[in-house]
Amino acid sequence: MRPSWAFGGENVGSWVDNIVAHLLEAEFPSLPFDHTLLPGTLTHETAEAIFRAIVQGDLAAVEVASAYGPPLGLSSSVQPGVFDPSDGRIPDAIAKILASGSGEMAARALLDLLCRDYGLNYTLATLYLLAFVRSSGSGVRLAQGHDVRTPQGEPFVSDWITQDLLDDIRFSDSIAGDMELASARPALTWNMALPYASLLVDGLQRAEGDSEVAVQESRLVAGLEETRLSLDEDRDRVEGLLLELGRAGEPSLPELIDGLRSLCSAADFRSFYAVAVDRFGWPAALA
């Protein structure tokens, strides 16, 4: 590398970028993304904006995402602000890695592998892993006592990041350290249903083991029954209100009430979760 190539930029930042690009090309001749098209240094703050805009659909950050999404293979040049990893190499790589390990792998080992074999840093590897969760229906189990937060800064109540719960997490600089296991097809647990359940029934908590889960599940079912009885008692008033809203062209509340009735008929947390995801998609739709 000639000095004029490294130090031909306008400032120290551009010099560092030139040197890093040269080192990456030397170590990884075929990077899984086009770093030459990146408009700037990929900092954690930039990665967070990409996650919010492309993975979570936050329009406030779409300008940054549109600039970085296509070269990273997380969106297309036709719709740069819309999540579309179909042309990206890393999602396929993660799928093959997990398949080689019976569908599961320690998250730290997976991130290390992505950094070692594909020239990523931890921030970018974590971004790709969460994008893979969005596109594949896979999941990441979090360590006990994790400190993952919601976008509002509240504790994230589940211990799994799944496709439907991605919008409820903040892409912090510590989230990789809280990841414990990556799974191609995670089995449903009580803690996956908790972000939905806690919005309808107060006092529910994370649970480990059959006995703890049984206690929380019984509290959920009892709380749902109370809500169902309240809906039934106010049926005439509610249906009158829904009729008026329907005439006014407001279909969202009738759909919400109908969805709540379906939820309140659940006999266990598994059927509750299935209805919640099917009717509402993610916890915020219930809030």
N, C-alpha and C positions, 0 to 999 in steps of 0.2 A: 504494500500500500504506500503510495507516494505521499509525502507530507502535504503537498498542495491539494490532494483530494480530501485529506482529513481536516485541514485547517482553511479550507476555501470558503467556509460559511461566514455569516455576519457576526456570530457571537459564539461564546463557549458552548452553549446548548446545542447549536448545530454541529459544532466540532465533535461533541460527544456522540450525537446521533450518527454522524458519519462513521466514527470508529466502531460503534456498536453494530451498525449495519454491515460493515466489512467483516467483523468477527463472526457474526451470525452466518453470513454467506460462506465463510471459510469452513465453519464447523457444520453447518446445515445447508448444503448447496440447494436443496429443494425444501424451503420452508412451507408450512401448511397454510400460509397466508401471504399476501402480497405487501410486504413492508414498505416497498417503494411508493405505494399509493397512500400510505398513512399521512394525514395532514400535519401530524405533530407527534411529540413524544407520548407514548401510551402510559400515562400515569394511573395511579389507583383512582383518582378523581374522574379521569376520563372513562376508565372501565366501569365505574359506578354509574356514570351517565349513560353509557351504552347499555348496561343492564336494565336501568330504569326505562329507557326509551324502547329498546328493541325487545327485550325479554318480557318486561312488565307492561309495555305499551303506554308509558308516560309521555304524552305529547309535549310536555314542557322541555324535555331533553332531546327532542327529535332531531334538532339541527346537528348536534354532536354525533348522534347515532348515525345519521345519514352520511356523515363524512367518513366514519370509521367502519360501519357495518359491512359494506361491500368488500373492501380489501381484507377484512377479517373472515369473510365467508359466513357472516351471520345474517346478511340480507342481500338482495339482488340490486344490481345497478338500476333496474327498472323501477323498483320500489324500495329505495335505500332505507327508509324509516320503518319498514315492515319486517318483522322477524321471518326469515326464510333461510335456514342453514342447509338447504338441499345440495348446494354446490360446495359446502365446506368439507375439508378432509378430516378435521378433528372429531366430529360426531361419529363418523364411520369408524375411526380409530378407537374411540372409547367403547363403541358397541362390540368391536372385535376383542378388545382387551377383556371386557366383562364376560363375553361368551367363552373365552379361553379359561376363565376361572369359575365356571359353573354359575355365572350370572352375578357374582359378587366379588368385591375386592375392597380391601382396606382403603379408605379415601386418601390417606396420606401416601400410601404406596402408588395409587393411581396418579395422583398429582405429581409425585416425583418422577414417575415414568413419562408423563407428558412433557415435563420439563427436560428430562434427559434425552428423550428420543426425538422430540419435535421442536426443540429450541424455544420453549415457552418459559416465562417466569411464573411465579406462583399466582400472581393476580390474574394473568391471562388464562392459565390452566383452570383456575377456579371459575372464571367467567364461562369458559367453554363447557365445563362440567355442568353448571347450572343451565346453560343453554341446551345441553343434551337432555337434562331432566324435562325441560319444557317441550322438547320435540319428540321425546320417546316414551313418556309415561314411566320413566324410571324414578329412582328416588335416592336421597342421601340421608342416612341416619346420623343424627347429631349425638355428641357425647353427653353423658349424664352431667347435669349441672351446666350446660352450655349457656353462652351469653348472647345468642343470636337475638336480634331485635326486629321489631316491625318498622316500617317506614316512619311511623310516628314516634319511635323510640321506646315503645312498650316491649316487655318481654314476649318473645315468640313462644306460645304455649305448647306447641307440639315438639316432638323430638325427631320428626321426619320432615324433610323438604321434599314435597312431591309436586307433581305438575299443577295441581289445583291450589297448592299453598305457596307457590313461588311469589305471587303478588303480595304476600304478607311478610316478606323478609326484606331487610336492608342489606345491601352489598357492602359490608364493612371490611376493614383491613384485617380483621381477626376471624372472619367467618371460616376460612380454610382450616384454622386450628381447631374449630369446633366440629369439623366433619369427621365422622368415625368410619362409616361404611357406605360404599356406593353399591346399589343393587339395581339390576336391570328390571326386575319385577318384584318390588317389595310386597310382602304379605301385609294385609290390612291389620292394623293394630288400633287399640283404643286411642292412643295418643294422636293418630292421624285424624280421628273424628273429633278430637277435643276442640280445635279451633271453631268448629261449627256448633258443637254441643254447648260450649261455654257462653255462646251468644244467646242461647235460649233458656238455660238453666244455670242459676248462680251457684257458686261454690264447688264446681267440678274441678278436678285436679288430674295431673298426670298419674299414670298407674303402671306398675310393672308386676307381672305375675298374675295368675288367674284369680286369686282371691282379691287382690286390690282392684283389678278390672271389674270383677263382679260387683263390688261395692259401688264403684263409680257408675257402672251401667245401670244398676237398680235406681240410683238417684236420677239419672237421665230419664229413664222410662217413667218414673213417678212424676218428674217435672213436666214431661211431655203430656202426660195424662191430665195434669192440672190445666195446662194450656188448652188442650182439646176440650175439656169441660167448659172452660171460659168461652171458647169460640162457639160451642153449642148453645150455651145460655144466651149469648148475644146474637144468635143466628139471624133472627128477623131484622135486627137493627143493622147488622153487618151486611146482610143481603140487600137491604134497602139502599145502603150507602154504595155498595158495589154496582147496583143497578143505575144509580145516578151517575157514578163515575164512568160507567160504560157508555151512557148517553153522551157524556161530555168528551168522549174519546180518550179516556184515561185507562188503558188496559193494565198498567203495571201493578196497581194495587190489587185488583181482582186475582191476577196471576200469583201475587205474593201470598194472599190469603189462602188460595187453593194449594199452593206449595206448602204453607205452614200446616194445613190440615193433613196433607200427606205425610209430612214429617212427624206429626203428633200421633200418627197411627203406627209408628215403628215399634216393633217388639223388642229390639235389641240394638246395640250400637252399630252393628254391621248393616242392618237394613236402614237404619237412620242415615248412615254415611252414604249409602248408595243413593237414597232419595235426595240428600243434600247436594251431592255432586251433580246428579242428573237434573235437578230442578233449578239449582242456583249457581253451580259452577265453581264458586269460590266463597269463602266466608264473608267477605265484604258485602256480598249481595244480600246477606241476611241482616247486616248491621243496621 
